[in-house]
C-alpha cells in the first residue's frame, strides 16, 4: 500500500495539480502532439498532414494561452539580468572572497 | 475597508503595469521549480506556499482584466475577479507569506519576478487600507524622524555613548569611539537598525582605521515593505540628504 501511494504521489505532483488550469493541460497536449507528429513525419511521410494541422492549431492558440511564455520568457530573463546582473549580485563568481 | 477599494486596487495594478511586471505576470509556465527555493515551502510544504501559487492569485485577477481567453472563459484559465474578500486574502498573503527574498526568481528557469508581484499586491493593499498597521506606523515614524531629527537625537546619542563601552570591550581599544554625523568623513555607515547591526561593522571600521561616520537614520525602509513608492522615496531621501550635508 505504501509503495502504491509513493508511486501515485510521484505520478500526480500535488503542487502542479493545484497550480494547473485546463488551459495548461490543453497547452501541454498541443505541444506534445506537435512534437509527436513532427517525429512521426520523420518516420512516415504520410504523417505530414497531421503535423501541419496540429502546428496550425498550436500556432493559432499560442497567443491566447500560456504557450506565449515561449516568446515572453526572453523579456523576463532580460529584466532579471538587468535587475541583478547590473548590480553584480549574480553570477557569484564575480564576488572575490579574500 | 473603504468602499470602492476594489477599483482603487485595480487602479494601482494598472498604474504599476510596466514591462517588468507584465513579463512577470505573463511568463510563468507553472513548472513548480520555485517551490524548493522558498523557505516558507521548506518550513511547511503545502501547495499554497509554492511561490508560483502565490503569484497565481494575482494572475487570476490580472487575467480577468487583461486576457481575452480568460474574459470569455474564466473557468478555462481559473480566472477570478477581484472582490473585497479576495483583496483582503491577497493582502494577508503578500505581507505574511513572502519576505521578498528573491530566491524563487533566482531559481526560476524563466526568471519570473514573483517578489515584484508581491510588492504590487502590497501596494494594492496599502492603498486600500489592508496593510498591517504596525508597518504603516513605522513608515510614518521614519518619515517624521527625517523631518525633525532633533526630537530623538539626544536619546540616540546617549545610546551610542553606551555602545562605545561595548565597542571598547570588543576591540580592546579604550579610545575607540563611534563618530556620529562627522563632517567630511569618507564613509557614511547606515546601520539596518539596532546595536546588533552597528557594533560588528563599527569594530571592523575601527580595526582597519577607516575614516567613517554613523548615520542617525536606519537603513530599514518600511515604505519598500509596504510597496508604497512615495513613502519609500521619502524615507530614502533622509539618508541622501544627510550624506550631502556631511560631504
Interface residues (C-beta under 8 A of the other chain):
Chain A: X13 X14 X15 X16 X18 X19 X20 X21 X22 X23 X24 X64 X65 X66 X68 X69 X72 X73 X75 X76 X77 X79 X80 X81 X83 X84 X90
Chain B: X19 X20 X23 X24 X26 X27 X28 X29 X30 X31 X32 X35 X47 X48 X50 X52 X53 X56 X67 X68 X69 X75 X76 X77 X78 X102 X105 X106 X110 X111 X112 X113
